[in-house]
Amino acid sequence: MLKAGMKWMFLIVGTMIGAGYASGRELWQFFGQDSSLAILLFTVMFTLCCTTIMSISFNKQTGHYLPVLRAIVGKHLTGVYDWMIIIYLFTTTVIMLAGSGATWQAFHFSYRLGVLAIAIPLILLFVWDVKGIVVVNSFVLPLLISGLLFVLIVFISDQQLSLFGHVQEASNWMSAFPFTALNILPLIAVLGAIGNQMKHKGEIWVASIGSGLVLGAVSYLYNNSLIQISEEIILYEIPLFAILKHYPYEMMIFMSVMLWIAIFTTAASGTLGLVTRFREYLKQPLWILAMAVIAVMLPFTSFGFSTLIEYLYPLYGILNLYVLTSLLLYPVISRFKIR
């Protein structure tokens, strides 16, 4: 039970820690100064949301997210949010493919080679069906989290920063809601695909509480570090590099590899949500569906997606507040329905 729960925990963390999160850009955009209470609220809400989503998918023994979505938002809104999830997963996965191209380009390789370097392993990953992504996440996520924590702890120690110097600062607490809401859709898509693979309810508690604590702790340490270098962050596209400039070049290369792993795990989660959604209709092995989906995505990687992110992410953050509220109220409402 513990081993299975840890497996799902890494799947959740892999879905959350994308390039935006690992680079520090997403955290700095939502949190920054006065955000200790916001990060605590995010940790609690995230844990509750994971518990609810996993409980629904376990009870319904789902193989894709649609039954879970229907239970959360109701029949009338399922169609709207279904399309939102498809567009969200498609665009974020395209951004991850493009991000891989940009990462390789930074090391003087061709952009297209960088895109192919992520596209080919993504397709191969699904030869082993859902098990492939779960095994890879169980292997690479501890490495990614350890690498990130190592850099943050070394930085905090070297700069002699106070770990709890910002605990009383709470004026930015509202930011916890859009930040949690933005990350809800991919969670529904991914956790809805594994309901029929869970064997015991205990797995839900291990995965939900474990992922909440890991992400809460990393978010707090990361945000605390970024606050100390807030004047320098403006100069960097990737805030993490503002921390890494204090260290040897080898550390920069190591964390660039970690960032690429974060890009890969998010792309894998997005592809998983999409291929499991369409498997019912197309009756093909997951790797063939993954190859078809990625082939459609490749032409889009040549466009600049900054404008798309600029308008799409805030829109999703607002629209997802309804999903977040429904998830938080679901345990209470479902009890009344039973009675």
N, C-alpha and C positions, 0 to 999 in steps of 0.2 A: 504493500500500500504506500509506504513512504517513498520507495523507488519510483513507482508510477506517478505519485504526486509531484516529485521533483522533476520528472520528465515534462509534465504539463506546465510546471512553474517556469522551466527554461523556455518553453514555447511562448508563454505569455511575455516573459522578459524580452525574448527575441523579437516579438511583435512590437513592443514598446520602444526598445533601444534601437532606433534607426539612426541614419546619418545626422538628422537634425538634433536628436537628443545627445548622441555620443559626442558630437562636435561642440555642444554647449549652446548652440544658437537658439534652439527651441526653449531651453530652460531660461536663458537670459531674456528672451522675448516675453515670456509669461511671468517670470518671477523677478529676480534681481533683488534690489534693496527691500527691506521690511517684509520678507516673505516666509518667515519661519512658520507662522500659523497656516499660511496657504499650503506649504509643503506637507504639514501634518494633516490638514483637511483632505488634500489629494490622496495621501496614503490610506486614510480611512475609507474614503469614497471609492477608491480604486479597488481595495480589498472587497468591499461590499458588492460592487458591480461584478467583479470576477466570480464571487460566490454565487450570485443570482444567475448569471449567464451559464455557468457550469452546471448548476443545479437543474436549470430548465433543459439544457442539452442532454444531461445524464438521464433525467426522467423520461424524456421523449426519445432517447437513444438515436440522436440525429446524426446524419452523415454530411449535412450542409446546413447553412445558417437560417434558411427561410422559416422553418417551424419555430425557431428561437425568436426571430424577429417578430413573427406574428403574435407570439405570446407576450412580447414586451410592448409593442406599439398598437396592437389590435389589427383586425382585418382591413379596415379602411385605409390605414396609413402604410400597410406593409408594402404595397406596390411602389409608393414614393420612396420609402427608405431603402427598398431593394435596389432601385436604380441609383440611389445615392451611394450605396455601398459599392456597387459595380464600378461607377465612375471614380469613386475615391480610391479603390484598390488599383484600378487601371492606372490612374494618374500618378499615384505614389510609387507604384512599381516602375513606371516609365522614368520618373525622377530618380529612382535608385539606379536604374540602368545608365542613365545619363551621368549620374554622380560617379559611377564606377569609371566611365569614360574620362571624366574630368580628373579623377584621382590618378589614373595612369598617365594622363597628359602632363600632370604636375611633375612626373618623373621622366618626362621627355619620351614617352611612348606615344603611339598614335591613339587618337580618341576612339576610333572604331575598334581597335584591338582591346581597349579597356572595356568597351561595351560587350564585345564577344567573350571576354574573360569572365564576365558574370553570367551572360546568357547561356553558354554551353553547360557550366556546372549546374545551373538552375534546372535545365531540362533533365540532365542526368539524375539529379536529386529525386525526381518523381518516378524514376524507374522502380524504386522500392515503395511506391505509393506514399501514404501519409507517414509510414514508419521511417522513410528516408529523412524527412525534415525533422522529425522528433529526435532521431539518433544524432544528426548533425548538430542540432541545437544543444543537445545534452553534452556534446563534446566542445563546441566553440564558445558557448555562452559563459561557462566558468572562466575560460581564458580571457574573454572580453571584459567581464566584470572585474576579474582580478587585475588586469592591466590598467583599467580605468581607476580602480581604487588605489592601486600602487602609486600611480602618478599623482593623484589627489592628496594621498596621505604624505608622500614625500614632499610635495609642494607646501602643504600646511605645516609640516615639521620644519622644513628649511626656512620658511618665511616667519616662523614662530607665531602663527596665527591662532587666535582664540577660536576653539570649536563652537563654543556656546555664547560668543559675544553678541550674537544677533537674535538670540532666542526671544527677547521681549518685543521685538519689532513685528507688528502684526497688521499694519495699516493696509497691506496689499492682499488681504485674505480672500477677497472676491475672485482673484485670478485663478484660484484652485478650481472653480467651476468650469470656465471655458477650457482650461488645460486638460482636465479629466474628460470633459465632453468630447474634445477633439480626438481623443484616443479610444473612444468607445466603439466606433464603427468597425475598425479592424479587429478588435477583440471579439465582437459578436461573430464576425465572419470566420475567424480562426477557431474559436472555441465551439462554434456551432458545428464544425466539421469533425469534432472528435468525440461527440456524445456517445456514439456506438462503440467507442474504444475504451471507455472508462468502465471499470469493473466494480468499484467500491466508492461509496459516498465520502469516505475518509480522504480520498485523493483530492477532492474539491477543496477541503480545508487546508491541506498541505500546500497545494498550488496557489490558492488565493492569498493566504496569510504570508506564505514565503515570498511570493512575487511583490506583494504590497510592502513588506519590510525591506526587501532588497532595493526596490525602486525608490522608496522613501529615504533610505540611508544614503544611496548614491546621489539622489537629487539634492539632499541637504548639504552633503560634503562639496559637491560640484558648485552649487549656488554660492556657498560660503567662500569658496576659492575665487569665483568670478567677481564677487563683490570687492575683493581686495585689489583687483586689477581693472576696475570698471573704467578708468580713464583710457586704458590701452585697448580695450575691446573694440572701440570704434574703428581702430586701424586694421582689425582682422576680420576676414570673412568667416573664419572658423575660430571662435573664442578659445578653444582648447590649445591652439598654437600660441596664444598669448601667454599661457602657462608654460608650454614646452620650450619657449625661447630661452628660459633660464637653464636649460639642460643640454647635454651633448646632442649632436645631430642624429646619433644612433637611436636616441629616445624618440625623436621626431619620426624616423622611419618605422620604428616599432608601433607607435600610436597611429601612423598612417595605415599600417596593416590592420590594426584594431578597428579603425574607422571603416575600412573596406569590408571587414567581417560584419560590422553593424549594418552596412548597406546591404550585404548579401542576405543576412537573416530577415531583414524587413522585406526585401524583394521576394524571398521564399515564402514568407507569411502571406503577402499580398497575392502571389500566384496560387498558393494553397486555397485561399478564400474563393478565388475566381474559378479554379478548375473543379473544385468540389461542388460549386454552385451549378455548373453546367454538365457535370458527369451524368446526372439523371436523364438528361435529354439526349446526349450524344453517345452514351454507352461505349466510350473508348477508354483505354488505360490512361491514367493521369499524366504520364510523360508525353503522350501524343497531344493531349489537351494543352499541356504546358508549352509544348513546342509551337502549337497553333497560336496560343495567346501571346507568347513572346515574339513570334514572327509578325503579328499585327502591331505590337508595341515598337519594334525596331525603327520604323520610319519616323516615329514621333520623337525619338531621342535626339534628332538633329535640331529640334526647335528649342528656343529658350523658354523655360517654364517658370521664370521668376514672376511674370505677370499673372500666370495661372494660379500660382501659390498665393500671391498677394490677395487675389479675390476669393479663391476657393477655400482656403483654410479658415479665414474669419467667418465665411458663410457657413461652413460645416460646424464650426465652434458654436454658432448661434442655434442652428437647426438641431444640433445634437443635444442641446440643453433639455429638449423634450424627452429624448431617449434616456438621458442621465436621470432626470426626475422620475420617469417611469420605472427605471431599474431600481432606484433607491426606495421607491414606494411599493414595488412589486411584492416583497415578502408580506407586507401588511395587507395589501389589497387582495392577494391570493387567499389569505386566511379567511377574509370576509366572504369571498366567493364560495369557499368550501362549506362554510356554515350556512 
